[in-house]
């Protein structure tokens, strides 16, 4: 419905997914900032490979 109401969000070749299919949950006491950044970088790389 989001893409139907806002067609400008749809790019050529883009899948009609808006949200990531996964999520990461932990308590603040168990991770540091570098762990979170590394996780985000890994997810970005995975998404780039899947979009090809």
N, C-alpha and C positions, 0 to 999 in steps of 0.2 A: 504494500500500500504506500509506503514511503516513496518508492521509486515512481509509482504511478502519479503521485501528487507533486513530485519534484523531479521531472525528467532530466534536469540539468545535472543530477548526481550520477546518471548513467553514462559511462564512458564507453567508447567503442571497445568491444572485447571484454568489458568488465562483467563479472558475474553479478547476479542480483543479490549478493550477500552484503549486509551492512555491518553485522556484528561478527566478531571472531568466534570460531566454533569452540574455543576453549577458554579457560580462565586459570588463574593462579591464586591460591589462598594460603597464607601462613600468618603466624603472629609476628609482630615486630621484633620480639625478643629472639627469634630464631634465624633471622637473616640480616644482612647489612645492605647498604645501598648498592654496593658493587654486585651482589648476588641478584638483586632486582634488575639492574641495568643489563647484566649478562643474559638474564632470562628474556628480557624484551628484545635484545639484539638477536638472540637465537630465533625468537618467534618471527621477527621481521625477515630474517634470511629464509626461514621455512616458507613464509607467505610469498616471498619473491619467487622461490623455486616452483611453488605450486601454481602461481599465476602464469608461468611460461607455457 
